[in-house]
Amino acid sequence: MSQLLRYAFFIFLVRPVVLIVMGLNIRRRELLPDRGPAIIIANHNSHLDTMVLMSLMPLRLLKNTHPVAAANYFLRNPVTAWFATKIIGIIPISRKNAKGNPLAGCFQALEKEAILVIFPEGSRGNPEDSMSEFKQGIRVIARKFPNVPVSPVFLHGLGKSLPKGEALFVPFFCDVFVGESFRYEAEKSDFMESLRSSMNTLASEGEFPPWD
């Protein structure tokens, strides 16, 4: 039942809003994963980030695509917890007082050939501001699954459509830049640097003026 509700939510609500109302400009959509296991990493300025990335995936991959998010945002309330995990498909990460490995859910999902959506910055930043320092969790996951491709995606404009701390959605033209995927290489110690460099390269493509 929850799978049917998930498809209905994305087909009849999320995808029309994201793909029609917002009017996305998507560059190199064909570089997004077409099967799992795979990891998508993106910058994080808005709750819409997750909805946009999942809307770009083919419907056949929806049931196997899982955003990764901090558990403290939605597990306090049983209703929001059910909606987040069953309808959106979020894999919760406990930032504090975690029992066992907090990334265990990510490991299990990749072993089942899932596609993970990860925001290495962790928390949402200020709307369309510079990216925060990337957390090390993505390195840990990539090191454990070195054959899983990591696809970088840079999002622009979503921080103005639904910025942090706001509940009112404002239609705003947004851009999505998809980069070439790469894998973790054990002999290289600069995985995080490569990740950051890929994101900065995508961010520079738009040559966007500063926000007022």
C-alpha positions as CSV (number, residue, x, y, z in Angstrom):
1,M,0.0,0.0,0.0
2,S,2.8,2.4,0.9
3,Q,4.4,1.8,-2.5
4,L,1.2,2.8,-4.3
5,L,0.9,5.9,-2.1
6,R,4.5,6.8,-2.9
7,Y,4.0,6.5,-6.6
8,A,0.7,8.6,-6.4
9,F,2.5,11.3,-4.3
10,F,5.3,11.7,-6.8
11,I,3.2,11.3,-10.0
12,F,0.3,13.5,-9.2
13,L,1.8,16.1,-6.8
14,V,5.6,16.3,-6.8
15,R,6.5,15.8,-10.4
16,P,3.9,18.3,-11.8
17,V,5.0,21.0,-9.4
18,V,8.7,20.4,-9.9
19,L,8.8,19.8,-13.7
20,I,6.0,22.1,-14.8
21,V,5.4,24.9,-12.2
22,M,9.0,25.4,-11.4
23,G,10.3,25.1,-15.0
24,L,13.7,23.4,-14.4
25,N,16.6,23.9,-16.7
26,I,18.4,20.5,-16.6
27,R,21.9,20.1,-18.1
28,R,23.1,16.5,-18.9
29,R,20.2,14.7,-17.4
30,E,21.4,11.6,-19.2
31,L,24.4,11.4,-16.8
32,L,22.1,10.6,-13.9
33,P,22.2,6.9,-12.8
34,D,20.0,4.6,-14.8
35,R,20.3,1.7,-12.3
36,G,21.6,0.9,-8.9
37,P,23.6,0.7,-6.9
38,A,24.6,4.3,-7.3
39,I,25.1,7.5,-5.2
40,I,23.9,11.0,-6.1
41,I,25.5,13.8,-4.2
42,A,24.2,17.4,-4.3
43,N,24.4,20.8,-2.6
44,H,21.7,21.5,-0.1
45,N,19.7,24.8,0.3
46,S,16.1,23.7,0.5
47,H,13.7,20.9,1.3
48,L,12.9,21.0,-2.4
49,D,16.3,19.6,-3.2
50,T,15.2,16.1,-2.4
51,M,11.9,16.4,-4.4
52,V,13.7,17.8,-7.4
53,L,16.3,15.1,-7.6
54,M,13.8,12.3,-7.1
55,S,11.5,13.8,-9.8
56,L,14.4,13.6,-12.3
57,M,14.7,9.8,-11.8
58,P,12.6,7.5,-14.1
59,L,9.5,6.1,-12.4
60,R,10.9,2.6,-12.7
61,L,13.7,3.6,-10.3
62,L,11.5,5.5,-7.8
63,K,10.9,2.6,-5.4
64,N,14.7,2.0,-5.2
65,T,15.8,5.6,-4.8
66,H,16.3,6.8,-1.2
67,P,17.3,10.2,0.1
68,V,19.5,10.2,3.2
69,A,18.6,12.6,5.9
70,A,19.1,13.4,9.6
71,A,16.6,11.5,11.8
72,N,16.1,14.3,14.2
73,Y,14.2,16.3,11.5
74,F,11.3,13.9,11.1
75,L,11.3,11.0,13.5
76,R,10.0,12.8,16.5
77,N,6.4,12.6,15.2
78,P,5.1,9.2,14.2
79,V,3.1,10.6,11.3
80,T,5.9,12.6,9.8
81,A,8.2,9.6,10.4
82,W,5.9,7.3,8.5
83,F,5.5,9.8,5.6
84,A,9.3,10.4,5.4
85,T,10.3,6.8,5.4
86,K,7.5,5.1,3.6
87,I,6.3,7.7,1.1
88,I,9.5,9.7,0.4
89,G,11.7,6.7,1.1
90,I,14.2,8.5,3.4
91,I,16.9,6.6,5.1
92,P,17.4,8.2,8.5
93,I,20.8,9.0,9.9
94,S,21.1,9.6,13.7
95,R,23.6,12.4,14.3
96,K,23.7,12.0,18.1
97,N,23.4,9.1,20.5
98,A,23.4,6.6,17.6
99,K,23.5,2.9,18.5
100,G,25.7,1.0,16.2
101,N,26.9,2.4,12.9
102,P,24.7,5.4,11.8
103,L,25.5,4.6,8.2
104,A,24.3,1.0,8.4
105,G,21.0,1.8,6.6
106,C,23.0,3.3,3.7
107,F,25.2,0.2,3.5
108,Q,22.1,-2.1,3.5
109,A,20.4,-0.1,0.8
110,L,23.5,-0.2,-1.5
111,E,23.8,-3.9,-1.0
112,K,20.2,-4.1,-2.3
113,E,21.3,-2.0,-5.4
114,A,19.5,1.2,-4.3
115,I,20.3,4.7,-5.5
116,L,21.1,7.0,-2.6
117,V,20.6,10.7,-2.6
118,I,23.1,12.3,-0.3
119,F,23.8,16.0,0.7
120,P,27.4,16.0,2.0
121,E,27.0,19.4,3.6
122,G,24.6,17.8,6.1
123,S,22.3,20.7,7.1
124,R,20.8,23.1,4.6
125,G,22.8,26.3,4.1
126,N,21.7,29.8,3.5
127,P,19.8,30.3,0.3
128,E,22.2,30.1,-2.7
129,D,25.2,30.8,-0.5
130,S,28.6,29.2,-0.9
131,M,28.7,25.5,-0.1
132,S,29.5,24.4,3.5
133,E,32.3,21.9,4.3
134,F,31.4,18.4,3.2
135,K,31.0,15.8,6.0
136,Q,33.1,12.7,6.0
137,G,30.1,10.3,5.8
138,I,30.2,10.2,2.0
139,R,33.9,9.1,2.1
140,V,33.1,6.3,4.4
141,I,30.2,5.0,2.2
142,A,32.3,5.4,-1.0
143,R,35.3,3.6,0.5
144,K,33.1,0.6,1.6
145,F,31.5,0.5,-1.9
146,P,34.4,1.5,-4.2
147,N,32.6,0.1,-7.3
148,V,29.5,2.2,-6.8
149,P,29.5,5.3,-9.1
150,V,29.1,8.7,-7.4
151,S,27.2,11.3,-9.5
152,P,27.7,15.0,-8.6
153,V,24.7,17.4,-9.1
154,F,24.6,21.1,-8.5
155,L,21.3,22.8,-7.8
156,H,20.6,26.5,-8.2
157,G,17.5,28.5,-7.4
158,L,15.8,26.1,-5.0
159,G,17.0,28.1,-2.0
160,K,14.8,30.9,-3.2
161,S,11.8,28.8,-4.0
162,L,11.7,27.3,-0.5
163,P,14.6,28.5,1.7
164,K,15.5,27.2,5.1
165,G,13.0,28.2,7.8
166,E,10.2,29.1,5.3
167,A,7.0,27.2,4.7
168,L,5.7,29.1,1.7
169,F,6.7,27.8,-1.8
170,V,7.5,30.4,-4.3
171,P,7.7,29.3,-8.0
172,F,11.2,30.2,-9.2
173,F,13.2,29.2,-12.2
174,C,15.8,26.7,-11.1
175,D,18.9,25.1,-12.7
176,V,20.2,21.6,-12.4
177,F,23.8,20.7,-13.5
178,V,24.7,17.0,-13.6
179,G,28.4,16.0,-13.7
180,E,30.3,12.9,-14.8
181,S,30.2,10.1,-12.2
182,F,33.4,8.8,-10.6
183,R,34.4,6.1,-8.1
184,Y,36.4,5.9,-4.9
185,E,40.0,4.9,-5.5
186,A,41.9,3.4,-2.6
187,E,45.3,4.6,-3.9
188,K,44.1,8.2,-3.9
189,S,43.8,10.2,-0.6
190,D,42.0,13.1,-2.2
191,F,38.5,11.7,-2.7
192,M,36.9,14.6,-0.8
193,E,39.0,17.1,-2.7
194,S,37.8,15.5,-6.0
195,L,34.3,15.6,-4.8
196,R,34.5,19.3,-3.9
197,S,36.2,20.1,-7.2
198,S,33.5,18.4,-9.2
199,M,30.8,20.4,-7.4
200,N,32.7,23.7,-7.8
201,T,33.1,23.0,-11.5
202,L,29.4,22.4,-11.9
203,A,28.6,25.5,-9.8
204,S,30.8,27.7,-12.1
205,E,29.0,26.6,-15.2
206,G,26.0,28.9,-14.6
207,E,28.0,32.1,-14.0
208,F,25.1,33.3,-11.8
209,P,25.2,36.8,-10.4
210,P,25.0,37.2,-6.6
211,W,21.6,37.1,-5.0
212,D,20.2,40.4,-3.8
